[in-house]
């Protein structure tokens, strides 16, 4: 990300995968912005070595701030919070509230089961292929960034068929 001059906007913690990613970006001279709710910052998980750390009053404000400051959402292996933030960003793009790609960096097959489930949703008719196309998946970080940078969002008009009115 630092080599591509891509700013990292993330949850602002000093721990976990994202804390390590923030440290790596900073070591390479990258731009990093952390956004953390006050309740988590007070528990001493905030990354105080960031050039920009925004403290919000709630998780909702955190996600809104992150969405406004970012051009894409990429999920790395993580837990419930990672999935919740990814699915909310993906939903916002699907509904046309934003026109940003969402990505899964599928490290060592971590998201294989989730990808199968999502594709099952398409096969069963609960998820449109066009909406599935917003979620870009790759096992290689450089390739995923290439796809994110080349992403052209579909228009809502493409998704609305005559039977949807």
N, C-alpha and C positions, 0 to 999 in steps of 0.2 A: 504494500500500500504506500509506503514512504517513497519507494522508487517511482511510483506512478503519480505521486503528488495527490493521493487520495486521503482526505481527512477521515480518521476513525471517529465516529460518534458512537458511544457505547454507554452502558449502564453505570460507569464511574467507579466500579469497585477495584480494589487493589489485589483481589484474590481470584482464583479460578482461571479458567481458560482465557476469559476476556481480560483479566488483569495481566496475564502473561502476554497476550497480544498487544495490549496497550504499552507495556514495557518494551517489547520488541520494536514497535513502531517508533517510540520515543528514541530508542538507541540508534535507530537508523535516520533520525532527524525528521521523522514524520509529525504531522499535525494530529493532535488527539484532543477530543472534547469528551468529558465525562458528564453524565447527567444522573444524579442520584437523589432519591427521596431523603428528606431530612432524617426520618426514622432510621434508615440504613446508615447514613453518614454518622449519626450519633453512636452507632454500634461499632465505630472504628473500622468499617470496611471500605470507607471512601479512599480513593487513590489521591493522596495529597501531593503527589509529584507531577500532577498534570498541569499543563499550561492554562487549561480552562476546565474548571469544575463547576457545574451548575447544580445548585441544590434546590430541589422542588419540594412542594408541600405534600404531594401525593404521587402514587404510581401512575395515575391517569395523566397528571401534568407531566410526569417524566416521559411517558410514551409520546405524548403530543409534542413535547419539546424535541425529542429525538427525531420524530417524523419530520418536523419542520426544518430541522438542521441537516437532514441526510438526503441523499439522492437514491438510495437503495437500502434494502434490508437483507442482510446475509446472516443466516443462522449457522453457528458452529455447534458441534456436539454439546449438549447441555440438558437441562432438566425442564421442569414444568414451566418455569418462567420464560425460558428460551422459546418453547413451543407456543406459549400464549402470545408472546410478542410477535413471533413470526406469523401466526395465524391472524392476528389482528391487522398487521401490516398488509398481509395478503388479501384479507377481506376488504380493507380500504381501497386497495388497487382494483379488486374485482368489482366493487361498487362504483368505481370512478371517482372516489373522494380524493385520490391521489393517483399519479400515473408513474409509479416507481416499480421497478422489478424487485422481486424477492428471490433469494437464493438459499440453497442448502449446500453447504460444503460437507459432502458425505465422506468424512474421514473414516477409513477402514471399515466401510459398510455400516457405520453407526445408524444412518437413517434408512437403511434398506427396507425394514418393516414398514416404516411410515410411508415411504414412496410406494410400496406395494398397496398399502391401504388407500392412498390418494388415487392411484390408478384404478383400483377396484371401484372407488366412488365414481370415476368417469365411466367405467364399463357398465355400472349399474344405473347410470343416468342421473345420479345425484350431484354430479359436478360436470360442468361443460368443459370440453377439451380446450376451449379458448381461455377459460379461467385457469385450468391446469397449466397452460402455457406461460402464465405469469410467473410461476414458480420454476426457476432455473436450478438445475441440479448438476453438480459435477464433483468428481473426486479430487480434482486438481485446483488449487487456489488460483493460480495464474489463468487457467482456462475459464474458471468461473468469473473472474474479474473481466476477462475479455468479453464474455457473453453478457455480463451486466452492462459494460460500456457500450456494447452494440445493440442493446435492447431497444426496441421500438414498441411502445405500448399499443395494444389494440384499442380501438374506439368502442365506446358503449354501443354505438349504432350497430356494430358487427355482432354484438351479443344479443340484441333484441330482435327476435323474429316476429313474424306476423301473429303467431299464436300466443305471444306474450302480452298482447295489448288488452 
